[in-house]
């Protein structure tokens, strides 16, 4: 995920808004595609919201749910 951010993601800022860390709309799409491929999941349309990409904690929580973990 850090390759899509201007500021490095770490344990201290996992709740910080990803936009504040430099994730723009194009990077969000690239990140989404990489996550779908890496974890063999598909984000349903109803999860393609700003809230999903609001923080890394929120995003990984959704990935875990989609993986059934």
Secondary structure, 3 states (H helix, E strand, C coil): CHHHCCCCCCHHHCCCCCCCCCCCHHHHHHHHHHHHHHHCCCCCHHHCCCCCCCCHHHHHHHHHHHHCC
